[in-house]
Structure formats: C-alpha cells, structure tokens
Amino acid sequence: MVVDDQPINIRLLRKKLEKEDMDVVSAEDGHECLQKVEQKLPDLILLDVMMPDMDGFQVCQELKRREATRAIPVIFITAETTKKGKLEGLESGAVDYLTKPIDLDETLARVQTQLRFQAVNRENIDLQTRLGDARRTAAIGAITQGIAHNLNNLLGVVVGYLDLAKTNLDNPDSARKSIDRVDVAVQRMIEIIKQLTSVSTRSRPPLSPISVSNAIEKAVARFETEIGSPTSVEVINEATGAMIDSNIEVFEESVVKLLFNAIESYGTEEKNRPVTLQAKPAERDDGDAVIEFRITDRGQGIPEDIRDHIFDAFISSKRTVGVGMGLTVARHSIRNLGGDLEVGDAPGGGTVAFFHLPIPKEGSL
C-alpha cells in the first residue's frame, strides 16, 4: 500500500512496483489508509509523513495499536533529514524510512528487503506452529499410550485375581487375598484418574499465608502416614517463623510426592534411605523474596534414559504398574502455587528436587 497526498508520487511508485509484479493499493490520506487496511491487509505500507489532517506518525501509531495491523511493516517517506526526525519515525513503529526526493531504485530495494523479511517471518511462524502441533500430538500420544498401558495392565491384574477368587470360593482365605489384590489394583487406577484430572486443571487454588514450619511438619506427617512407617526424613528448617503464600493441601500433596520419589530412588534392598527436606529464605532473579525448598536423597540418581523427559507423564525408572505421574503432578501443582519445580543431580550423588514459593505480600491477611 502506498499512502501519499500527492497523486503524482502514488503514480510513480505504483508504476515502479507493478513492474516487479507487485499488487499496489493506494490511499491519499491517513483515514483512507486505515479504512482500506481493514478491507485487505497489505504486506507492507509506504507511508508519507507530511499529510493534512492526520500525519504519518499518527497513522502508524494507530496501525500499531490495532491487533490485526500491528505486524505490518511501515516505511516512512519523509522530507525530514535530521537525526531527531528519523528517530521519531522509527520510535513510532516504522521499520525504515526514505528521504524525499525519493530514489525509485532505492525504494524498490528497501521494499524487497522488507518483503523478504516478512516471508522469512511467516516461514518461521509456520514452522513454529507445525512444531507446536507436532509436540502436542507427540505429548497426547505419549500420555494416551501411558494411560492405555497402565490401565490395561491394571485391568489384567483385576481380571486375573477375580478369576482366582472365583476358583477359590471354597477357600475363603485364598479368595480374600485375591480380592485384596483386586482392591489394590483398583485403587491404583483411581489414583491415575485423579492425577490426570489434577494435571488437566489450570485453575489456581486459593492461596493464604501459611507457616513454613507448620507446612513442613504436616507434609512429613502425612508422608509417614501414607508410607505406613516412620522414615529417616531429616528436616533442616532455616526459615523458622517465616510464612509462604500457598495452599496447605496442594503443598502437602506436592511435598509428599517428592518425598516418595526420593525414597523410591534407593534400591529395594537398602534399609537406610536418608532424605533431607530443607527450607531457607532466598531471592528470585526478579528480586522478590521467596522460600526455597530442597528435597535431597542419596539414591541411584536420575537414569540417563529418562533425564530429558523426567517431567513427562508416565515416565519412570520403576517397573511397577501405575507409576510415572508423581513429578508431573508435583510440578503442575507447584506452578499453580506461583513457583516452579526443578530436579537435578545432588552433590556427592543422588538427586535433588527444589522449588520456591512466594512469601505473603505486605498487608495481606
């Protein structure tokens, strides 16, 4: 699109550009430009600065304000030769400028350069879109395959032990053992569905100020209740008296999953399985004060074959049916609390999972 209040300038530019097989739309003032842009988006706009009623700067600012026209490159045509005038044009959103009297060959070269940039940009956007689609498809496929694999295996367990129970109806003890195994398998299926529902929920839970000491105490107690025995979790609380802005239920659930992950990093034959839960004041990159939590084990570390996919659903180093969602759910939950979860190698061996949570803003209740 060529915008100029002088028809002779439009004719000269149109003739030059149409010789290069370009389609040219023209407008003789800013208002006409904005109207025609709505009808058909041009790839580029050559815009005269000095026009009556609405100058080129105002037109450019309006184009950049609108979502549909924001990305259209604008080249100013101006009689201004001072550095200040040129900077003003670039600051208003133009990608380039041409000084009057314009050289048609130079104009063509600059137009072609910007059109090439546009073509490359479109290719990049298209590539990113296709890559995003491919990643989403791969992620959906992996999750679907994981769900199918786990549920099919668990259903196999259910069917197998139900058959055993039927054949042992005259032996109540054996039938009861089979039914107990069915119950365990069903509970695992329920847990998978619960975890999938948790990950699919994007809504942020209600947050409130919570004592760090109280939150850690409750999480460790819940973990020991779920694991069924006292554990060797060493708590190092360097944030005694501090508060976090969090949700106690989501915090407990996330820490419990990370503690389970730490305990299970040891071999089944190892009786001593030390795990450290540390809390300390810290500061984010943006300067905001946070409390950092670290859960460290001395287990077998992160297997190389899952290192790059450790947060993917149903990725696990264990061979037990129905596992592989703990880290996925924990990271999702912690992000909903305003933090983030990372996992890495612990100094001296083992694994460390660490995340931070914000402290309450001043004046919050």
C-alpha positions in Angstrom: 0.0 0.0 0.0 1.2 3.5 -1.0 -0.1 6.4 1.1 0.6 9.9 -0.1 -1.4 13.1 -0.5 0.3 13.8 -3.8 -1.2 11.7 -6.7 1.9 12.1 -8.8 4.0 10.3 -6.1 1.5 7.5 -5.9 1.6 7.0 -9.7 5.4 6.9 -9.8 5.6 4.4 -7.0 2.8 2.3 -8.4 4.4 2.1 -11.8 7.8 1.1 -10.4 6.4 -1.6 -8.0 3.9 -3.1 -10.5 6.8 -3.7 -12.9 8.1 -6.1 -10.3 4.7 -8.0 -10.2 3.6 -6.4 -7.0 -0.1 -5.6 -6.4 -0.4 -2.0 -5.2 -3.2 -0.4 -3.3 -3.2 3.4 -2.7 -4.6 5.9 -0.3 -4.4 9.7 -0.4 -4.7 10.4 3.3 -4.5 8.7 6.7 -8.2 8.0 7.1 -8.5 6.3 3.7 -5.4 4.2 4.6 -7.0 3.0 7.8 -10.2 2.2 6.0 -8.6 0.2 3.2 -6.3 -1.7 5.5 -9.4 -3.1 7.2 -10.6 -4.4 3.8 -7.4 -6.1 2.8 -4.2 -6.4 4.8 -1.2 -5.3 2.8 2.3 -6.9 3.2 3.9 -3.5 3.6 2.9 0.2 3.7 4.9 3.1 2.2 3.6 6.0 4.3 4.2 9.7 3.7 4.8 11.6 6.9 3.6 15.0 5.9 -0.2 14.8 5.2 -3.1 17.1 6.1 -5.5 16.3 9.0 -3.7 13.1 10.0 0.1 12.8 9.6 2.1 9.6 9.0 3.1 9.3 12.7 -0.5 9.3 13.8 -1.4 6.7 11.1 1.5 4.5 12.1 0.6 4.7 15.8 -3.0 3.7 15.0 -1.8 0.8 12.9 0.4 -0.5 15.7 -2.4 -0.1 18.2 -4.7 -2.4 16.3 -4.1 -6.2 16.7 -4.8 -7.0 13.0 -2.4 -4.4 11.6 0.3 -4.4 14.3 2.7 -6.6 12.4 2.5 -4.8 9.0 5.9 -3.2 8.3 5.8 0.6 7.6 8.4 2.5 5.6 8.1 6.3 6.1 8.6 8.7 3.2 9.8 11.9 4.7 11.4 15.2 3.8 13.0 15.2 7.3 16.7 14.7 7.2 17.7 15.4 10.8 18.6 12.5 13.1 15.9 13.6 15.6 13.2 13.4 12.9 14.4 10.0 11.7 14.5 8.6 15.3 10.9 9.9 15.8 9.8 8.0 12.8 11.4 4.8 14.0 10.1 5.2 17.5 6.6 5.5 16.2 6.8 2.0 14.8 8.3 2.3 11.3 10.9 -0.3 10.2 12.7 2.0 7.7 12.4 5.5 6.1 13.1 7.0 2.7 14.1 10.7 2.3 12.5 12.9 -0.3 13.1 13.3 -3.2 12.9 9.5 -3.3 15.1 7.4 -5.5 12.8 4.8 -7.1 15.5 2.1 -7.3 16.4 2.6 -3.7 12.7 2.4 -2.8 12.3 -0.8 -4.7 15.4 -2.3 -2.9 14.1 -1.4 0.5 10.6 -2.7 -0.2 12.0 -6.0 -1.5 14.2 -6.3 1.6 11.2 -5.8 3.9 9.1 -8.3 1.9 11.9 -10.9 2.2 11.9 -10.3 6.0 8.1 -10.8 6.0 8.4 -14.0 4.0 11.1 -15.4 6.4 9.0 -14.3 9.4 5.9 -16.1 8.0 8.0 -19.3 7.4 9.3 -19.1 11.0 5.8 -18.7 12.4 4.5 -21.6 10.2 7.4 -23.7 11.3 6.8 -22.9 15.0 3.1 -23.7 14.5 3.9 -27.1 12.9 6.5 -27.8 15.6 4.0 -26.9 18.3 1.4 -29.2 16.7 3.9 -32.0 16.4 4.9 -31.6 20.1 1.2 -31.5 21.2 0.5 -34.6 19.1 3.5 -36.4 20.5 2.6 -35.4 24.0 -1.0 -36.5 23.6 0.2 -39.8 22.0 2.6 -40.4 24.9 0.0 -39.7 27.5 -2.6 -41.8 25.7 -0.1 -44.7 25.4 0.8 -44.3 29.0 -2.8 -44.4 30.2 -3.6 -47.3 28.0 -0.5 -49.3 29.1 -1.1 -48.7 32.8 -4.8 -49.2 32.8 -4.6 -52.3 30.6 -2.0 -53.8 32.9 -4.1 -53.0 36.0 -7.2 -54.3 34.3 -5.3 -57.5 33.6 -4.4 -57.7 37.3 -8.1 -57.2 38.2 -9.3 -59.9 35.8 -6.6 -62.3 36.8 -7.3 -62.1 40.6 -11.1 -62.1 40.1 -10.6 -65.4 38.2 -8.5 -66.7 41.1 -11.1 -65.6 43.6 -13.9 -67.4 41.6 -11.9 -70.7 41.5 -11.2 -70.4 45.3 -14.7 -69.8 46.5 -14.4 -72.8 48.7 -11.2 -71.4 50.2 -12.1 -68.1 51.9 -8.5 -67.2 52.8 -7.3 -67.5 49.2 -10.3 -65.8 47.8 -9.8 -62.9 50.3 -6.1 -62.5 49.2 -7.2 -62.3 45.6 -9.9 -59.7 46.4 -7.3 -57.7 48.3 -5.1 -57.7 45.2 -8.0 -56.5 43.1 -8.7 -53.7 45.6 -5.0 -52.5 45.4 -5.2 -52.5 41.5 -8.5 -50.6 41.5 -7.1 -48.0 43.9 -4.1 -47.5 41.6 -6.5 -47.0 38.7 -8.4 -44.4 40.8 -5.1 -42.6 41.6 -4.2 -42.4 37.9 -7.5 -40.9 37.0 -7.2 -38.5 40.0 -3.7 -37.4 38.9 -4.7 -36.9 35.3 -7.6 -34.7 36.5 -5.2 -32.7 38.6 -2.9 -32.0 35.7 -5.7 -31.0 33.4 -6.9 -28.4 35.8 -5.5 -25.0 35.2 -7.3 -23.0 37.9 -5.2 -21.7 40.7 -6.1 -22.9 44.2 -6.9 -20.3 46.8 -3.7 -19.0 48.5 -3.2 -17.8 52.1 -0.3 -17.1 54.4 1.0 -20.4 55.9 3.7 -21.1 58.4 6.7 -22.8 56.8 7.4 -24.8 60.0 3.7 -25.9 60.2 3.6 -26.8 56.4 6.7 -28.9 56.6 5.5 -30.7 59.8 2.1 -31.5 58.2 3.7 -32.7 55.0 6.2 -35.1 56.7 3.5 -36.4 59.0 1.2 -37.1 56.0 4.1 -38.8 54.2 4.8 -41.1 57.1 1.1 -41.9 57.4 0.9 -42.8 53.7 4.1 -44.8 53.7 3.0 -46.7 56.8 6.1 -46.3 59.0 8.4 -43.7 60.4 11.0 -42.5 58.0 14.5 -41.0 58.0 13.5 -37.6 56.6 15.8 -35.0 58.1 14.3 -31.6 58.3 16.6 -28.6 58.1 14.4 -25.5 58.5 16.3 -22.3 58.1 13.1 -20.4 57.7 11.6 -20.8 61.2 9.0 -18.2 61.7 8.7 -17.4 58.0 5.5 -17.6 56.0 4.7 -18.6 52.5 1.7 -17.6 50.3 0.4 -21.1 49.5 -2.4 -23.7 49.7 -1.7 -26.2 52.5 -3.4 -29.1 50.8 -1.6 -28.6 47.5 1.7 -28.0 49.3 1.4 -31.2 51.3 0.4 -33.3 48.3 3.4 -31.9 46.3 5.9 -32.5 49.0 4.6 -36.0 49.7 5.0 -36.9 46.1 8.6 -35.6 46.1 9.4 -37.5 49.3 8.0 -40.7 47.8 10.1 -40.1 44.7 13.2 -39.6 46.9 12.7 -42.7 49.0 12.0 -44.8 45.9 15.3 -43.7 44.3 17.1 -46.2 46.6 17.3 -49.9 45.8 14.7 -52.1 47.5 17.4 -53.9 49.4 18.7 -50.7 51.1 17.4 -50.4 54.6 18.9 -47.0 55.3 17.3 -44.5 52.9 18.1 -40.9 54.1 16.2 -38.0 52.7 16.7 -34.3 53.6 14.0 -31.7 53.4 15.5 -28.2 53.6 13.8 -24.8 53.7 15.6 -21.5 53.5 15.0 -17.8 52.6 16.0 -17.0 49.0 15.6 -14.4 46.3 14.3 -14.9 42.8 16.0 -13.4 39.7 13.5 -10.5 39.7 14.4 -9.7 43.3 11.3 -11.0 45.0 11.8 -12.8 48.3 10.8 -16.4 48.4 11.3 -19.6 50.5 13.3 -22.3 48.7 12.6 -25.9 49.4 15.0 -28.7 48.6 14.4 -32.5 48.9 17.7 -34.4 48.6 18.3 -38.1 48.5 21.5 -40.3 48.2 19.9 -42.8 45.9 20.7 -44.1 42.4 20.3 -40.7 40.7 18.5 -39.8 37.5 18.8 -42.5 34.9 20.2 -41.2 31.6 17.4 -42.7 29.5 14.7 -40.5 31.2 16.8 -37.5 32.2 15.4 -35.3 29.4 11.8 -36.4 29.9 11.6 -36.7 33.7 8.5 -34.4 33.9 6.6 -36.2 31.2 3.6 -38.2 32.2 4.2 -41.9 32.8 8.0 -41.6 32.6 9.6 -43.6 35.4 12.7 -45.6 36.3 10.5 -48.1 38.2 8.8 -51.0 36.6 5.8 -51.1 38.8 2.4 -50.7 37.1 0.6 -47.5 37.7 3.5 -45.1 38.4 5.1 -42.2 36.5 2.8 -39.3 37.3 4.3 -38.1 40.6 6.8 -35.5 39.2 4.3 -34.4 36.5 1.6 -33.7 39.1 4.1 -32.1 41.6 5.4 -29.6 39.0 2.0 -28.7 37.8 0.8 -28.1 41.4 3.8 -26.1 42.4 3.4 -23.9 39.3 -0.2 -23.3 40.3 1.1 -22.1 43.6 3.3 -19.5 41.9 6.6 -21.4 42.0 8.4 -23.9 39.8 10.0 -27.3 40.3 13.4 -28.5 39.0 15.2 -31.7 39.5 19.0 -32.3 39.2 22.0 -34.2 40.5 22.8 -33.8 44.1 26.4 -33.0 45.0 28.1 -36.3 46.0 25.5 -38.4 44.3 21.7 -38.8 44.4 19.0 -36.4 43.3 17.8 -33.0 44.5 14.3 -31.6 43.8 14.0 -27.9 44.5 11.2 -25.3 44.2 10.4 -21.9 45.6 7.2 -20.3 46.8 6.5 -16.6 47.4 6.1 -15.0 50.8 2.9 -13.1 51.5 2.8 -9.5 50.3 2.9 -6.9 52.9 -0.5 -6.2 54.2 -2.1 -9.5 53.0 -4.2 -11.4 55.5 
